[in-house]
Amino acid sequence: LCCQCGVPIPPNPANMCVGCLRAQVDITEGIPKQGMVHFCKQCERYLQPPGTWIHCALESRELLALCLKKIKASLSKVRLIDAGFIWTEPHSKRLKLKLTVQKEVINGAVLQQVFVVEYTVQSQMCEDCHRIEAKDFWKAVVQVRQKTVHKKTFFYLEQLILKHRLHQNTLRIKEIHDGLDFYYSSKQHAQKMVDFLHCTVPSRSKSSQRLISHDIHSNVYNYKSTFSVEIVPICKDDVVCLSPKLAQSLGNMGQICVCIRVTSTIHLIDPRTLQIADIDGSTYWRHPFSSLFHPRQLEEFIIMDISRVQEKKKGPGAGARSNKHTLAEAWVRKTSELDTEHQYFCCTHLGHILNPGDLVLGFDLANCNLNDEFANKMNPQHIPDVVRKSLSLYKVLCITQGWQGVGFYNEQQYQDFLEDLEEDETIRKNVNIYRNADIPVESDTDDDGAPRISLAEMLEDLHISEDATGGEGAEMLT
């Protein structure tokens, strides 16, 4: 019989029934039945004391562990058997946990009890969101500069940053003369951006820091860091003049070269021999050179006659040659001088796409004033004419534009960037290209063999209709 109420029971060490045992002993005593959880509305993260913010879905294992840690000290005296959530409305700001615990009580008897712990979700802005809202509060800034008149390199960098999602950690992006400033809340994010730029484009960087405050008692220093990144001022289709020492080290190639591509290195080609060379950032800063011409100095020519040239014999110590280009000799005439008989003879590396009657854009090196340290010392007979093909393109791709409101947009320069993407397959591999459904694509190439973007390279763009947002009469999307 139970020693308290006299009810017949199976024998147990306490000699009490379950009702009397629970009336005498409460194993949940000392365990808080209510608590508080801090939640940031902006980033939808929960505070994990003392200062860590983590992402947790409702009724997830991560959120359950977070709630149990708040009462971990109180649960040390009992054995936790089971824990789970009790469903509550998502907007109720309440989290309820159902816990099952066991504890050894009178004379070795084990008592099991179930109880509920209720947490109130308290809104609190995290430090990262607070810095974003402040806008002027930053710990590090990356100053990206390129001393050129056009911004094609920045359009290319924009696509790479959007593809690799590096813009998610920025507090803001500010347009400055010759470049952009990226503001970050931590030095580590800024250093990650600098490392990305070094791996993407030829550049060099410097860093500095400024002391903001100092706590002499805890020996804590608060700095603001600045990273200055300078990109080489060379872009695709620029005509450059190398120093004699650099040209000799690259396999005795000609000093006058054309930049055919800029990735992590500068890709150059000699239009008279098709010899190619790659120059990395460190080599460029040891032997710097600049563009001979401004893109606005391009003049329109018409191809009067062109003939392919058989491959010339390599000279001693010559480097590799391009297999994607064809050497040709052409007679051209300016469209502004069609009423005269004056023609120009030149060599070009674009013999595989040029035909008589084509309109091209080129630089007139014979009748121009070159203000370059190395070009002025060259023999005038060794300065060639350079021809660049001008492609008339139709719109077949839609590049997603980011950084709304930055103001770093120029329609003509952006179209030049799109043309570079369409001409160069190597560059397109680093950029996400989306198909424009409004424009039909009939073929991958034109009749003249000009490069085009194939359908296999394009991604299907994401379109969300208005009905999919849950408006009146909308159907459920699965």
C-alpha positions as CSV (number, residue, x, y, z in Angstrom):
1,L,0.0,0.0,0.0
2,C,1.1,3.6,-0.7
3,C,2.5,5.1,2.5
4,Q,0.6,8.4,1.8
5,C,-2.8,7.5,0.5
6,G,-3.1,3.7,1.0
7,V,-3.7,2.8,-2.6
8,P,-2.4,-0.6,-3.6
9,I,0.6,-0.2,-5.9
10,P,3.4,-2.4,-7.4
11,P,6.4,-2.3,-5.0
12,N,8.9,0.5,-5.6
13,P,11.8,1.9,-3.5
14,A,9.8,5.0,-2.4
15,N,6.6,3.0,-1.4
16,M,4.5,5.8,-2.9
17,C,2.1,6.0,-5.9
18,V,3.0,8.2,-8.8
19,G,0.5,10.9,-7.7
20,C,1.9,11.2,-4.2
21,L,5.5,11.0,-5.5
22,R,4.9,14.0,-7.8
23,A,3.1,15.9,-5.0
24,Q,6.1,15.4,-2.7
25,V,8.9,16.0,-5.4
26,D,9.1,18.3,-8.4
27,I,12.1,17.4,-10.5
28,T,11.6,20.5,-12.7
29,E,12.1,22.9,-9.8
30,G,14.8,25.4,-10.7
31,I,14.3,25.0,-14.4
32,P,13.0,28.3,-15.9
33,K,9.6,27.9,-17.7
34,Q,10.0,31.2,-19.6
35,G,12.8,32.8,-21.6
36,M,13.7,35.3,-24.3
37,V,15.3,34.9,-27.8
38,H,16.6,37.9,-29.7
39,F,15.9,38.1,-33.4
40,C,17.1,40.5,-36.1
41,K,14.4,41.4,-38.6
42,Q,16.7,42.7,-41.3
43,C,18.9,39.7,-41.7
44,E,16.6,37.2,-40.1
45,R,19.2,35.8,-37.7
46,Y,19.0,34.7,-34.0
47,L,21.4,35.9,-31.3
48,Q,23.6,33.1,-29.9
49,P,25.2,34.5,-26.8
50,P,27.5,36.2,-26.3
51,G,27.7,37.9,-29.7
52,T,27.2,35.4,-32.5
53,W,24.2,35.7,-34.9
54,I,23.2,32.6,-36.8
55,H,20.5,31.7,-39.3
56,C,17.9,29.3,-38.0
57,A,14.6,28.2,-39.6
58,L,11.5,27.7,-37.5
59,E,11.4,24.4,-35.7
60,S,14.8,23.5,-36.9
61,R,17.5,21.6,-35.1
62,E,19.7,24.7,-34.9
63,L,16.9,26.7,-33.3
64,L,16.2,23.9,-30.8
65,A,19.9,23.8,-29.8
66,L,19.9,27.5,-29.4
67,C,16.9,27.4,-27.0
68,L,18.3,24.5,-25.0
69,K,21.6,26.3,-24.5
70,K,19.7,29.0,-22.6
71,I,18.6,26.6,-19.9
72,K,21.6,24.3,-20.2
73,A,22.8,25.1,-16.6
74,S,19.4,24.3,-15.1
75,L,19.2,21.0,-17.0
76,S,22.5,19.7,-15.5
77,K,20.6,18.3,-12.4
78,V,18.2,16.2,-14.5
79,R,18.5,13.8,-17.5
80,L,17.0,15.2,-20.7
81,I,15.1,12.4,-22.5
82,D,13.3,14.3,-25.3
83,A,12.8,17.8,-26.6
84,G,10.7,19.2,-29.4
85,F,8.7,22.2,-30.6
86,I,5.0,22.8,-30.0
87,W,3.5,24.4,-33.0
88,T,2.8,28.1,-32.7
89,E,1.7,30.8,-35.2
90,P,4.8,32.1,-37.1
91,H,3.9,35.7,-36.3
92,S,3.0,35.1,-32.6
93,K,6.6,35.9,-31.4
94,R,6.4,32.8,-29.3
95,L,8.4,29.6,-29.3
96,K,7.3,26.6,-27.1
97,L,9.4,23.6,-26.2
98,K,8.1,20.4,-24.8
99,L,10.8,18.7,-22.7
100,T,10.9,15.3,-21.1
101,V,13.3,14.9,-18.1
102,Q,14.1,12.1,-15.6
103,K,15.7,12.3,-12.2
104,E,16.4,9.9,-9.4
105,V,14.4,10.7,-6.3
106,I,13.6,9.0,-2.9
107,N,15.4,5.7,-2.3
108,G,16.6,5.4,-5.9
109,A,13.2,5.7,-7.5
110,V,13.4,7.4,-11.0
111,L,10.7,9.9,-11.8
112,Q,9.9,11.1,-15.3
113,Q,8.1,14.4,-16.0
114,V,7.0,16.5,-19.1
115,F,6.8,20.3,-19.0
116,V,6.7,23.2,-21.4
117,V,9.2,26.1,-21.7
118,E,7.9,29.2,-23.5
119,Y,10.3,31.7,-25.2
120,T,9.4,35.2,-26.3
121,V,11.0,36.4,-29.5
122,Q,12.4,39.9,-28.9
123,S,13.4,42.1,-31.9
124,Q,17.0,43.4,-31.8
125,M,19.1,44.8,-34.7
126,C,22.4,43.0,-35.1
127,E,25.7,44.9,-35.4
128,D,26.1,44.1,-39.1
129,C,22.6,45.5,-39.9
130,H,23.2,48.5,-37.7
131,R,26.3,49.3,-39.7
132,I,24.5,48.9,-42.9
133,E,21.7,51.2,-41.8
134,A,24.2,53.8,-40.6
135,K,25.7,53.8,-44.1
136,D,28.7,55.9,-43.0
137,F,29.9,53.4,-40.5
138,W,32.6,51.2,-42.1
139,K,35.8,49.5,-41.0
140,A,37.5,49.0,-44.4
141,V,37.3,50.5,-47.9
142,V,38.7,49.1,-51.2
143,Q,39.5,51.9,-53.7
144,V,39.6,50.4,-57.2
145,R,41.2,52.7,-59.8
146,Q,42.0,52.5,-63.5
147,K,43.4,55.5,-65.3
148,T,41.5,55.1,-68.6
149,V,38.7,57.1,-70.3
150,H,36.4,54.1,-70.7
151,K,35.0,51.7,-68.2
152,K,34.9,48.4,-70.0
153,T,37.1,46.8,-67.3
154,F,34.7,47.8,-64.6
155,F,31.8,46.4,-66.5
156,Y,33.7,43.1,-66.7
157,L,34.5,43.2,-63.0
158,E,30.8,43.9,-62.2
159,Q,29.8,40.7,-63.9
160,L,32.4,38.7,-62.1
161,I,31.5,40.2,-58.7
162,L,27.8,39.4,-59.4
163,K,28.6,35.9,-60.5
164,H,30.7,35.1,-57.4
165,R,28.3,37.1,-55.1
166,L,31.1,39.3,-53.6
167,H,28.8,42.3,-53.4
168,Q,26.7,40.8,-50.6
169,N,29.2,41.9,-47.9
170,T,29.5,45.5,-49.1
171,L,27.9,48.2,-47.1
172,R,27.8,50.5,-50.1
173,I,29.5,51.2,-53.4
174,K,30.4,54.7,-54.3
175,E,31.5,56.1,-57.7
176,I,34.7,58.1,-57.7
177,H,36.7,59.6,-60.6
178,D,38.6,56.8,-62.4
179,G,37.0,54.0,-60.3
180,L,34.8,52.8,-57.5
181,D,35.0,52.5,-53.7
182,F,33.7,49.4,-51.9
183,Y,32.9,49.9,-48.2
184,Y,33.0,46.9,-45.8
185,S,32.2,46.3,-42.1
186,S,35.3,44.2,-41.5
187,K,38.8,44.1,-42.7
188,Q,38.6,40.4,-43.7
189,H,35.8,41.1,-46.3
190,A,37.9,43.9,-47.8
191,Q,41.0,41.7,-47.9
192,K,38.9,39.0,-49.7
193,M,37.9,41.5,-52.3
194,V,41.5,42.6,-52.9
195,D,42.6,39.0,-53.3
196,F,39.8,38.5,-55.8
197,L,40.9,41.5,-57.8
198,H,44.5,40.3,-57.9
199,C,43.3,36.9,-59.3
200,T,41.0,38.5,-61.9
201,V,42.8,41.4,-63.5
202,P,46.5,42.6,-63.5
203,S,46.7,45.0,-60.6
204,R,48.8,46.1,-57.6
205,S,47.6,47.2,-54.2
206,K,48.7,49.2,-51.2
207,S,47.2,49.2,-47.7
208,S,47.1,51.6,-44.8
209,Q,45.2,52.0,-41.6
210,R,44.1,54.9,-39.4
211,L,43.7,54.7,-35.6
212,I,40.2,55.7,-34.6
213,S,40.2,54.9,-30.9
214,H,42.2,53.1,-28.2
215,D,41.2,51.5,-24.9
216,I,44.3,51.6,-22.7
217,H,42.7,49.4,-20.0
218,S,41.8,46.5,-22.3
219,N,44.5,47.2,-24.9
220,V,42.0,47.3,-27.7
221,Y,42.7,49.3,-30.9
222,N,40.0,50.4,-33.4
223,Y,41.3,51.0,-36.9
224,K,39.9,52.0,-40.3
225,S,41.7,50.2,-43.1
226,T,42.1,51.4,-46.7
227,F,43.1,49.3,-49.6
228,S,44.2,51.0,-52.8
229,V,44.0,48.8,-55.9
230,E,45.3,50.1,-59.2
231,I,44.3,48.2,-62.4
232,V,46.6,48.3,-65.4
233,P,45.4,51.0,-67.8
234,I,45.3,48.6,-70.7
235,C,42.0,47.3,-72.3
236,K,41.0,45.1,-75.2
237,D,41.9,46.5,-78.7
238,D,44.4,49.0,-77.3
239,V,47.5,49.6,-79.4
240,V,50.6,49.7,-77.2
241,C,54.3,50.3,-77.6
242,L,56.5,48.1,-75.5
243,S,60.0,49.0,-74.3
244,P,62.8,47.5,-76.2
245,K,63.9,45.5,-73.2
246,L,60.5,44.0,-72.6
247,A,59.9,43.2,-76.3
248,Q,63.2,41.4,-76.4
249,S,62.3,39.4,-73.3
250,L,59.0,38.3,-74.9
251,G,60.7,36.5,-77.8
252,N,62.0,39.5,-79.9
253,M,58.4,40.5,-80.8
254,G,57.6,43.9,-82.3
255,Q,57.3,46.9,-80.0
256,I,53.9,47.9,-81.6
257,C,51.3,45.3,-80.4
258,V,47.6,45.0,-80.0
259,C,45.9,43.9,-76.8
260,I,43.5,41.1,-77.7
261,R,42.3,40.3,-74.2
262,V,42.7,41.2,-70.6
263,T,42.1,38.5,-68.0
264,S,44.5,37.8,-65.1
265,T,47.2,38.7,-67.6
266,I,47.5,41.1,-70.6
267,H,47.4,39.1,-73.9
268,L,49.3,40.9,-76.7
269,I,49.7,40.0,-80.4
270,D,52.1,41.4,-83.0
271,P,49.9,42.2,-86.1
272,R,52.9,41.7,-88.4
273,T,54.1,38.3,-87.2
274,L,51.1,36.9,-85.2
275,Q,53.5,36.4,-82.3
276,I,51.6,36.4,-79.0
277,A,52.7,37.0,-75.4
278,D,51.2,37.2,-71.9
279,I,52.2,39.9,-69.4
280,D,51.2,39.5,-65.8
281,G,50.8,42.4,-63.4
282,S,54.2,42.2,-61.8
283,T,56.0,42.3,-65.2
284,Y,53.8,45.2,-66.3
285,W,54.7,47.4,-63.3
286,R,58.4,46.6,-63.8
287,H,58.2,47.7,-67.5
288,P,55.1,49.9,-67.7
289,F,53.6,51.0,-71.0
290,S,50.5,52.9,-72.0
291,S,47.9,52.9,-74.8
292,L,49.0,54.9,-77.9
293,F,45.5,56.0,-78.9
294,H,42.2,57.0,-77.5
295,P,39.3,54.9,-78.7
296,R,37.7,58.0,-80.1
297,Q,40.6,58.4,-82.4
298,L,39.5,55.4,-84.4
299,E,38.9,56.2,-88.1
300,E,36.7,54.4,-90.5
301,F,38.4,52.6,-93.5
302,I,37.2,50.5,-96.3
303,I,39.1,47.4,-97.5
304,M,40.1,47.9,-101.1
305,D,42.1,44.7,-101.5
306,I,43.4,42.0,-99.0
307,S,45.5,38.9,-99.5
308,R,46.5,36.3,-97.0
309,V,50.1,35.9,-96.3
310,Q,51.8,32.5,-95.7
311,E,53.3,32.0,-92.3
312,K,56.7,33.7,-92.0
313,K,59.7,31.9,-90.7
314,K,60.4,32.5,-87.0
315,G,63.4,34.5,-86.1
316,P,65.9,33.5,-83.5
317,G,64.4,33.3,-80.1
318,A,60.9,34.0,-81.4
319,G,58.0,33.1,-79.2
320,A,54.7,31.3,-79.9
321,R,52.3,32.4,-82.6
322,S,48.5,32.6,-82.6
323,N,46.5,29.8,-84.3
324,K,43.3,31.8,-84.2
325,H,44.4,34.6,-86.4
326,T,45.5,34.9,-90.0
327,L,48.2,37.2,-91.2
328,A,47.1,39.4,-94.2
329,E,48.3,42.4,-96.2
330,A,45.6,44.9,-97.1
331,W,45.1,48.1,-99.1
332,V,42.7,50.4,-97.3
333,R,41.3,53.9,-97.9
334,K,39.6,56.2,-95.5
335,T,35.9,56.7,-96.0
336,S,36.5,60.5,-95.6
337,E,39.0,60.4,-98.5
338,L,37.0,58.4,-101.0
339,D,37.2,61.3,-103.5
340,T,41.0,60.9,-103.6
341,E,43.3,58.1,-104.8
342,H,45.3,58.0,-101.6
343,Q,45.5,54.5,-100.1
344,Y,47.3,52.9,-97.2
345,F,49.1,49.6,-97.1
346,C,49.1,47.7,-93.8
347,C,49.4,44.3,-92.2
348,T,46.7,42.9,-90.0
349,H,46.1,39.8,-87.9
350,L,42.4,39.7,-88.8
351,G,42.8,38.2,-92.2
352,H,40.4,35.3,-91.3
353,I,37.4,37.7,-91.1
354,L,38.3,40.6,-93.3
355,N,37.1,40.8,-97.0
356,P,37.3,43.4,-99.7
357,G,34.6,46.0,-99.2
358,D,34.4,45.6,-95.4
359,L,34.2,48.7,-93.3
360,V,36.8,48.6,-90.5
361,L,38.0,50.9,-87.7
362,G,41.7,51.6,-87.4
363,F,44.3,54.0,-86.2
364,D,46.3,56.0,-88.7
365,L,49.8,55.7,-87.4
366,A,51.4,57.2,-90.5
367,N,49.8,60.7,-90.1
368,C,49.5,61.0,-86.3
369,N,51.5,62.6,-83.6
370,L,52.7,59.9,-81.2
371,N,53.4,61.2,-77.7
372,D,55.0,58.0,-76.3
373,E,58.4,57.5,-74.7
374,F,59.2,54.3,-76.6
375,A,57.4,55.1,-79.9
376,N,59.2,58.4,-80.4
377,K,62.6,56.5,-80.3
378,M,61.5,53.9,-82.9
379,N,62.6,53.9,-86.5
380,P,59.5,55.3,-88.5
381,Q,59.9,52.4,-91.0
382,H,59.2,49.9,-88.2
383,I,55.9,51.5,-87.1
384,P,53.1,49.6,-88.8
385,D,49.5,50.5,-89.5
386,V,47.1,48.6,-87.3
387,V,43.6,47.6,-88.4
388,R,40.7,46.5,-86.1
389,K,37.5,44.9,-87.4
390,S,34.3,46.8,-86.7
391,L,31.5,44.3,-86.2
392,S,27.8,45.3,-86.6
393,L,26.0,43.3,-84.0
394,Y,22.4,42.6,-83.2
395,K,21.2,42.2,-79.7
396,V,21.1,38.5,-78.7
397,L,22.0,38.6,-75.0
398,C,20.9,40.4,-71.9
399,I,23.5,41.0,-69.2
400,T,22.0,41.4,-65.8
401,Q,22.9,44.9,-64.5
402,G,23.8,45.2,-60.8
403,W,24.5,48.1,-58.4
404,Q,21.3,50.1,-59.1
405,G,21.8,53.8,-58.5
406,V,25.6,53.7,-58.6
407,G,25.6,56.0,-61.7
408,F,28.5,54.2,-63.2
409,Y,26.8,53.5,-66.5
410,N,27.5,54.7,-70.0
411,E,25.4,53.3,-72.9
412,Q,28.0,53.4,-75.6
413,Q,30.8,52.0,-73.4
414,Y,28.4,49.3,-72.2
415,Q,27.6,48.3,-75.8
416,D,31.4,48.1,-76.5
417,F,31.6,45.8,-73.5
418,L,28.9,43.6,-75.0
419,E,30.7,43.5,-78.3
420,D,33.8,42.3,-76.6
421,L,31.9,39.5,-74.9
422,E,30.4,38.5,-78.2
423,E,33.8,38.4,-80.0
424,D,35.8,36.7,-77.3
425,E,34.8,33.2,-76.1
426,T,37.4,33.1,-73.4
427,I,35.9,36.2,-71.6
428,R,32.4,34.8,-71.9
429,K,33.3,31.8,-69.8
430,N,33.7,34.1,-66.8
431,V,30.3,35.8,-67.2
432,N,26.7,34.6,-66.8
433,I,24.9,35.3,-70.1
434,Y,21.1,35.2,-70.3
435,R,19.0,34.7,-73.4
436,N,16.8,37.5,-74.4
437,A,13.4,35.9,-75.2
438,D,12.2,39.0,-77.1
439,I,14.8,38.6,-79.9
440,P,14.9,35.4,-82.0
441,V,18.3,33.7,-82.5
442,E,18.5,32.1,-86.0
443,S,22.1,31.0,-86.1
444,D,25.4,31.1,-84.2
445,T,27.3,32.8,-87.0
446,D,26.7,35.3,-89.7
447,D,27.5,35.0,-93.3
448,D,30.8,36.8,-92.9
449,G,32.0,34.4,-90.2
450,A,31.8,36.9,-87.4
451,P,31.8,35.4,-83.9
452,R,28.4,34.9,-82.2
453,I,27.2,33.6,-78.9
454,S,25.8,30.1,-79.2
455,L,22.5,29.1,-77.6
456,A,24.4,26.5,-75.5
457,E,26.3,29.3,-73.7
458,M,23.2,31.2,-72.8
459,L,21.2,30.6,-69.6
460,E,17.5,30.8,-69.4
461,D,16.6,34.0,-67.7
462,L,14.3,34.0,-64.6
463,H,11.0,35.7,-65.2
464,I,8.4,36.1,-62.4
465,S,5.0,37.1,-63.5
466,E,2.7,39.3,-61.5
467,D,0.3,36.5,-60.9
468,A,3.0,34.5,-59.2
469,T,3.2,37.0,-56.4
470,G,-0.1,35.8,-55.0
471,G,-2.5,38.4,-56.5
472,E,-6.2,38.0,-57.0
473,G,-6.9,35.0,-59.3
474,A,-3.4,33.7,-59.1
475,E,-2.7,30.0,-59.3
476,M,-0.4,28.2,-56.8
477,L,3.1,27.7,-58.2
478,T,4.9,24.4,-57.3
